[in-house]
């Protein structure tokens, strides 16, 4: 069962054992993004397929709003039928790549910033705080 222990240590290194997941800071599928992510549907837009009002995601390729896999799975079905792999959650503004099977860091990946910033503005009424670049900063821990 060596693969089980390897898999377990890999999960721990990515934080899933602690209840958090580290988002990727790159993705080879960014070419699939819509060219205008500053204009996205309102956050209260229901799922296009079932009209469910909650747990919806917007496809970052065609801007369709569809429900999560925890509701009726229409965004997952959309990915499977179209290949549109990038979506942002209206619940928490997280970005998911279905092809990478991973969350993406929309604050680090510049191509995702417009959708994240617009979603944050629509959800909270203010622009998101910007992370400062941590390169070159040394932490001294005792």
ChimeraX commands (.cxc) that place a marker at each C-alpha (Angstrom):
marker #1 position 0.00,0.00,0.00 radius 0.5
marker #1 position 2.85,2.41,-0.71 radius 0.5
marker #1 position 0.67,4.49,-3.01 radius 0.5
marker #1 position -1.75,5.08,-0.13 radius 0.5
marker #1 position 0.95,6.56,2.12 radius 0.5
marker #1 position 2.37,8.59,-0.77 radius 0.5
marker #1 position -1.07,9.89,-1.58 radius 0.5
marker #1 position -1.66,10.67,2.09 radius 0.5
marker #1 position 1.55,12.68,2.44 radius 0.5
marker #1 position 0.79,14.54,-0.81 radius 0.5
marker #1 position -2.65,15.47,0.54 radius 0.5
marker #1 position -1.11,16.71,3.77 radius 0.5
marker #1 position 1.40,18.83,1.86 radius 0.5
marker #1 position -1.43,20.54,0.00 radius 0.5
marker #1 position -3.35,21.17,3.22 radius 0.5
marker #1 position -6.38,18.98,2.62 radius 0.5
marker #1 position -5.73,16.99,5.80 radius 0.5
marker #1 position -5.91,20.26,7.73 radius 0.5
marker #1 position -9.16,21.29,6.03 radius 0.5
marker #1 position -7.74,23.80,3.55 radius 0.5
marker #1 position -6.62,23.50,-0.03 radius 0.5
marker #1 position -3.85,25.57,-1.56 radius 0.5
marker #1 position -5.00,27.14,-4.80 radius 0.5
marker #1 position -2.80,26.81,-7.87 radius 0.5
marker #1 position -0.99,29.91,-9.08 radius 0.5
marker #1 position -0.91,28.77,-12.70 radius 0.5
marker #1 position -3.14,26.87,-15.09 radius 0.5
marker #1 position -2.55,25.68,-18.66 radius 0.5
marker #1 position -6.21,26.31,-19.59 radius 0.5
marker #1 position -6.35,30.11,-19.28 radius 0.5
marker #1 position -6.62,30.48,-23.07 radius 0.5
marker #1 position -10.24,29.31,-22.62 radius 0.5
marker #1 position -11.18,32.52,-20.76 radius 0.5
marker #1 position -13.75,34.90,-22.22 radius 0.5
marker #1 position -12.13,38.12,-23.42 radius 0.5
marker #1 position -14.44,40.35,-21.31 radius 0.5
marker #1 position -14.60,39.26,-17.68 radius 0.5
marker #1 position -15.40,42.75,-16.37 radius 0.5
marker #1 position -19.04,42.26,-17.38 radius 0.5
marker #1 position -20.51,39.21,-15.69 radius 0.5
marker #1 position -24.11,38.32,-14.81 radius 0.5
marker #1 position -25.51,39.56,-11.49 radius 0.5
marker #1 position -24.75,37.44,-8.44 radius 0.5
marker #1 position -28.44,36.61,-7.94 radius 0.5
marker #1 position -28.73,35.08,-11.43 radius 0.5
marker #1 position -30.30,31.61,-11.07 radius 0.5
marker #1 position -29.02,28.47,-12.72 radius 0.5
marker #1 position -29.80,28.56,-16.45 radius 0.5
marker #1 position -30.86,24.89,-16.41 radius 0.5
marker #1 position -32.94,24.55,-13.23 radius 0.5
marker #1 position -33.49,28.10,-11.91 radius 0.5
marker #1 position -31.91,27.19,-8.57 radius 0.5
marker #1 position -30.98,30.47,-6.83 radius 0.5
marker #1 position -27.97,29.33,-4.76 radius 0.5
marker #1 position -24.53,27.70,-5.10 radius 0.5
marker #1 position -24.19,28.96,-8.65 radius 0.5
marker #1 position -21.05,29.33,-10.74 radius 0.5
marker #1 position -20.36,31.38,-13.85 radius 0.5
marker #1 position -18.54,29.76,-16.73 radius 0.5
marker #1 position -15.53,31.93,-17.49 radius 0.5
marker #1 position -15.61,30.93,-21.17 radius 0.5
marker #1 position -19.23,31.71,-22.12 radius 0.5
marker #1 position -20.62,33.37,-18.94 radius 0.5
marker #1 position -23.47,30.91,-18.45 radius 0.5
marker #1 position -24.61,30.66,-14.83 radius 0.5
marker #1 position -25.12,27.08,-13.64 radius 0.5
marker #1 position -25.50,25.34,-10.28 radius 0.5
marker #1 position -22.78,23.48,-8.41 radius 0.5
marker #1 position -22.28,19.75,-8.13 radius 0.5
marker #1 position -23.79,20.02,-4.64 radius 0.5
marker #1 position -27.14,21.18,-6.07 radius 0.5
marker #1 position -27.94,19.63,-9.47 radius 0.5
marker #1 position -24.46,19.56,-11.03 radius 0.5
marker #1 position -25.27,21.66,-14.08 radius 0.5
marker #1 position -21.86,23.41,-14.17 radius 0.5
marker #1 position -20.13,20.03,-14.17 radius 0.5
marker #1 position -22.45,18.85,-16.98 radius 0.5
marker #1 position -21.63,22.07,-18.87 radius 0.5
marker #1 position -17.91,21.34,-18.58 radius 0.5
marker #1 position -18.41,17.74,-19.71 radius 0.5
marker #1 position -20.46,18.76,-22.76 radius 0.5
marker #1 position -18.54,21.89,-23.84 radius 0.5
marker #1 position -15.03,21.52,-22.44 radius 0.5
marker #1 position -15.38,24.94,-20.77 radius 0.5
marker #1 position -13.23,24.18,-17.74 radius 0.5
marker #1 position -12.95,27.47,-15.82 radius 0.5
marker #1 position -15.65,28.78,-13.48 radius 0.5
marker #1 position -16.01,31.18,-10.57 radius 0.5
marker #1 position -18.29,30.53,-7.62 radius 0.5
marker #1 position -20.86,33.16,-6.72 radius 0.5
marker #1 position -20.82,31.81,-3.16 radius 0.5
marker #1 position -17.20,32.49,-2.25 radius 0.5
marker #1 position -15.59,33.84,-5.46 radius 0.5
marker #1 position -13.30,30.83,-5.71 radius 0.5
marker #1 position -12.16,29.83,-9.20 radius 0.5
marker #1 position -12.14,26.17,-10.23 radius 0.5
marker #1 position -10.52,24.49,-13.20 radius 0.5
marker #1 position -12.34,21.26,-13.99 radius 0.5
marker #1 position -9.51,20.08,-16.25 radius 0.5
marker #1 position -6.86,20.59,-13.55 radius 0.5
marker #1 position -9.31,19.46,-10.86 radius 0.5
marker #1 position -8.05,22.34,-8.73 radius 0.5
marker #1 position -8.83,25.74,-7.31 radius 0.5
marker #1 position -6.95,28.64,-8.90 radius 0.5
marker #1 position -5.69,31.72,-7.09 radius 0.5
marker #1 position -7.56,34.57,-8.76 radius 0.5
marker #1 position -5.56,37.16,-6.86 radius 0.5
marker #1 position -2.27,35.88,-8.27 radius 0.5
marker #1 position -3.29,34.81,-11.80 radius 0.5
marker #1 position -3.67,38.14,-13.62 radius 0.5
marker #1 position -6.07,36.79,-16.28 radius 0.5
marker #1 position -8.58,35.89,-13.52 radius 0.5
marker #1 position -8.42,39.24,-11.70 radius 0.5
marker #1 position -11.18,40.97,-13.73 radius 0.5
marker #1 position -13.79,38.32,-12.90 radius 0.5
marker #1 position -12.69,38.14,-9.27 radius 0.5
marker #1 position -12.65,41.94,-8.83 radius 0.5
marker #1 position -16.05,42.39,-10.51 radius 0.5
marker #1 position -17.56,39.57,-8.45 radius 0.5
marker #1 position -16.14,41.06,-5.24 radius 0.5
marker #1 position -17.50,44.49,-6.14 radius 0.5
marker #1 position -20.96,43.05,-6.89 radius 0.5
marker #1 position -20.98,40.91,-3.74 radius 0.5
marker #1 position -19.51,43.33,-1.19 radius 0.5
marker #1 position -19.87,46.77,-2.79 radius 0.5
marker #1 position -16.11,47.42,-2.65 radius 0.5
marker #1 position -13.08,46.39,-4.64 radius 0.5
marker #1 position -11.10,43.53,-3.11 radius 0.5
marker #1 position -7.96,44.27,-1.15 radius 0.5
marker #1 position -4.84,43.60,-3.17 radius 0.5
marker #1 position -2.22,41.19,-1.88 radius 0.5
marker #1 position 1.16,42.77,-1.78 radius 0.5
marker #1 position 3.97,40.96,-3.47 radius 0.5
marker #1 position 5.74,38.92,-0.80 radius 0.5
marker #1 position 8.90,38.37,-2.87 radius 0.5
marker #1 position 11.99,39.56,-1.07 radius 0.5
marker #1 position 10.36,39.71,2.35 radius 0.5
marker #1 position 12.16,37.67,4.96 radius 0.5
marker #1 position 10.37,36.28,7.96 radius 0.5
marker #1 position 12.41,35.80,11.10 radius 0.5
marker #1 position 10.88,33.15,13.33 radius 0.5
marker #1 position 12.36,32.21,16.65 radius 0.5
marker link #1:1,2 radius 0.2
marker link #1:2,3 radius 0.2
marker link #1:3,4 radius 0.2
marker link #1:4,5 radius 0.2
marker link #1:5,6 radius 0.2
marker link #1:6,7 radius 0.2
marker link #1:7,8 radius 0.2
marker link #1:8,9 radius 0.2
marker link #1:9,10 radius 0.2
marker link #1:10,11 radius 0.2
marker link #1:11,12 radius 0.2
marker link #1:12,13 radius 0.2
marker link #1:13,14 radius 0.2
marker link #1:14,15 radius 0.2
marker link #1:15,16 radius 0.2
marker link #1:16,17 radius 0.2
marker link #1:17,18 radius 0.2
marker link #1:18,19 radius 0.2
marker link #1:19,20 radius 0.2
marker link #1:20,21 radius 0.2
marker link #1:21,22 radius 0.2
marker link #1:22,23 radius 0.2
marker link #1:23,24 radius 0.2
marker link #1:24,25 radius 0.2
marker link #1:25,26 radius 0.2
marker link #1:26,27 radius 0.2
marker link #1:27,28 radius 0.2
marker link #1:28,29 radius 0.2
marker link #1:29,30 radius 0.2
marker link #1:30,31 radius 0.2
marker link #1:31,32 radius 0.2
marker link #1:32,33 radius 0.2
marker link #1:33,34 radius 0.2
marker link #1:34,35 radius 0.2
marker link #1:35,36 radius 0.2
marker link #1:36,37 radius 0.2
marker link #1:37,38 radius 0.2
marker link #1:38,39 radius 0.2
marker link #1:39,40 radius 0.2
marker link #1:40,41 radius 0.2
marker link #1:41,42 radius 0.2
marker link #1:42,43 radius 0.2
marker link #1:43,44 radius 0.2
marker link #1:44,45 radius 0.2
marker link #1:45,46 radius 0.2
marker link #1:46,47 radius 0.2
marker link #1:47,48 radius 0.2
marker link #1:48,49 radius 0.2
marker link #1:49,50 radius 0.2
marker link #1:50,51 radius 0.2
marker link #1:51,52 radius 0.2
marker link #1:52,53 radius 0.2
marker link #1:53,54 radius 0.2
marker link #1:54,55 radius 0.2
marker link #1:55,56 radius 0.2
marker link #1:56,57 radius 0.2
marker link #1:57,58 radius 0.2
marker link #1:58,59 radius 0.2
marker link #1:59,60 radius 0.2
marker link #1:60,61 radius 0.2
marker link #1:61,62 radius 0.2
marker link #1:62,63 radius 0.2
marker link #1:63,64 radius 0.2
marker link #1:64,65 radius 0.2
marker link #1:65,66 radius 0.2
marker link #1:66,67 radius 0.2
marker link #1:67,68 radius 0.2
marker link #1:68,69 radius 0.2
marker link #1:69,70 radius 0.2
marker link #1:70,71 radius 0.2
marker link #1:71,72 radius 0.2
marker link #1:72,73 radius 0.2
marker link #1:73,74 radius 0.2
marker link #1:74,75 radius 0.2
marker link #1:75,76 radius 0.2
marker link #1:76,77 radius 0.2
marker link #1:77,78 radius 0.2
marker link #1:78,79 radius 0.2
marker link #1:79,80 radius 0.2
marker link #1:80,81 radius 0.2
marker link #1:81,82 radius 0.2
marker link #1:82,83 radius 0.2
marker link #1:83,84 radius 0.2
marker link #1:84,85 radius 0.2
marker link #1:85,86 radius 0.2
marker link #1:86,87 radius 0.2
marker link #1:87,88 radius 0.2
marker link #1:88,89 radius 0.2
marker link #1:89,90 radius 0.2
marker link #1:90,91 radius 0.2
marker link #1:91,92 radius 0.2
marker link #1:92,93 radius 0.2
marker link #1:93,94 radius 0.2
marker link #1:94,95 radius 0.2
marker link #1:95,96 radius 0.2
marker link #1:96,97 radius 0.2
marker link #1:97,98 radius 0.2
marker link #1:98,99 radius 0.2
marker link #1:99,100 radius 0.2
marker link #1:100,101 radius 0.2
marker link #1:101,102 radius 0.2
marker link #1:102,103 radius 0.2
marker link #1:103,104 radius 0.2
marker link #1:104,105 radius 0.2
marker link #1:105,106 radius 0.2
marker link #1:106,107 radius 0.2
marker link #1:107,108 radius 0.2
marker link #1:108,109 radius 0.2
marker link #1:109,110 radius 0.2
marker link #1:110,111 radius 0.2
marker link #1:111,112 radius 0.2
marker link #1:112,113 radius 0.2
marker link #1:113,114 radius 0.2
marker link #1:114,115 radius 0.2
marker link #1:115,116 radius 0.2
marker link #1:116,117 radius 0.2
marker link #1:117,118 radius 0.2
marker link #1:118,119 radius 0.2
marker link #1:119,120 radius 0.2
marker link #1:120,121 radius 0.2
marker link #1:121,122 radius 0.2
marker link #1:122,123 radius 0.2
marker link #1:123,124 radius 0.2
marker link #1:124,125 radius 0.2
marker link #1:125,126 radius 0.2
marker link #1:126,127 radius 0.2
marker link #1:127,128 radius 0.2
marker link #1:128,129 radius 0.2
marker link #1:129,130 radius 0.2
marker link #1:130,131 radius 0.2
marker link #1:131,132 radius 0.2
marker link #1:132,133 radius 0.2
marker link #1:133,134 radius 0.2
marker link #1:134,135 radius 0.2
marker link #1:135,136 radius 0.2
marker link #1:136,137 radius 0.2
marker link #1:137,138 radius 0.2
marker link #1:138,139 radius 0.2
marker link #1:139,140 radius 0.2
marker link #1:140,141 radius 0.2
marker link #1:141,142 radius 0.2
view
